[in-house]
Amino acid sequence: MIHCSGPQRSNKKGRLPNMAGTERADIRRGSRVSIVMKEDQRTGKLTEGVVESILTNSSIHSHGIKVRLESGQVGRVKKIAAAR
């Protein structure tokens, strides 16, 4: 049984966004995300922030799209919260 917590928005291609952060099309400048920085990969510590730029060129990356946050921190997206 699947429970929905309200209406969900689809992206331009008519599909629901992947909130895991593995698809570049789901991440925009200004999106609030949680990333794992290189030095935190062993512990899995998440750092929250707002996307300044997308660094991964490929459309999909299995470990998460690499981004730079407005704070200057760089890491791979693990969760996408919402656009600002």
C-alpha positions as CSV (number, residue, x, y, z in Angstrom):
1,M,0.0,0.0,0.0
2,I,1.4,3.4,-1.0
3,H,0.5,6.6,0.9
4,C,0.9,10.0,-0.8
5,S,1.4,13.0,1.4
6,G,-0.2,15.4,-1.1
7,P,0.2,16.5,-4.7
8,Q,3.6,15.9,-6.2
9,R,5.1,18.1,-8.9
10,S,6.6,16.6,-12.0
11,N,9.5,18.1,-13.9
12,K,9.6,19.2,-17.5
13,K,9.6,15.7,-18.9
14,G,6.4,14.8,-17.1
15,R,8.0,12.5,-14.5
16,L,8.5,12.9,-10.7
17,P,11.9,14.2,-9.6
18,N,14.4,11.8,-8.2
19,M,14.9,13.1,-4.7
20,A,18.0,10.9,-4.2
21,G,20.2,13.4,-6.2
22,T,21.5,11.0,-8.9
23,E,20.0,12.8,-11.9
24,R,21.3,16.1,-13.0
25,A,17.9,17.2,-14.5
26,D,16.4,17.2,-11.0
27,I,18.9,19.7,-9.5
28,R,18.8,23.4,-10.2
29,R,20.7,26.5,-9.0
30,G,18.9,27.6,-5.9
31,S,17.7,24.1,-4.9
32,R,18.1,23.3,-1.2
33,V,20.0,20.0,-0.9
34,S,22.0,17.8,1.5
35,I,25.4,16.7,0.3
36,V,28.2,14.5,1.5
37,M,31.6,16.1,1.2
38,K,34.7,14.0,0.3
39,E,36.0,14.1,3.9
40,D,32.7,12.9,5.3
41,Q,32.2,10.0,2.9
42,R,33.2,7.4,5.6
43,T,30.7,8.7,8.2
44,G,28.0,9.8,5.7
45,K,27.6,13.2,7.5
46,L,25.2,15.4,5.5
47,T,25.8,19.1,5.0
48,E,22.8,21.2,4.0
49,G,22.9,24.2,1.7
50,V,21.7,25.9,-1.5
51,V,23.2,24.9,-4.9
52,E,25.4,27.6,-6.5
53,S,26.6,25.5,-9.4
54,I,26.4,22.0,-10.7
55,L,29.8,20.4,-11.3
56,T,28.9,17.0,-12.7
57,N,28.6,17.1,-16.5
58,S,26.9,13.7,-17.0
59,S,23.1,13.4,-16.8
60,I,23.3,10.6,-14.2
61,H,25.8,9.7,-11.5
62,S,25.3,6.7,-9.3
63,H,26.9,8.3,-6.2
64,G,25.1,11.6,-6.6
65,I,25.6,14.7,-8.7
66,K,28.5,16.9,-7.6
67,V,27.6,20.5,-6.7
68,R,29.1,23.6,-5.1
69,L,26.9,25.2,-2.4
70,E,26.6,28.9,-1.9
71,S,28.9,28.5,1.1
72,G,31.6,27.2,-1.2
73,Q,31.4,23.6,0.0
74,V,31.6,20.8,-2.6
75,G,30.0,17.4,-2.4
76,R,27.6,14.9,-3.9
77,V,23.9,15.4,-3.6
78,K,22.2,12.7,-1.4
79,K,18.8,14.5,-0.8
80,I,16.9,17.2,-2.6
81,A,14.6,19.3,-0.4
82,A,13.1,22.1,-2.6
83,A,13.8,25.0,-4.8
84,R,14.1,28.4,-3.3
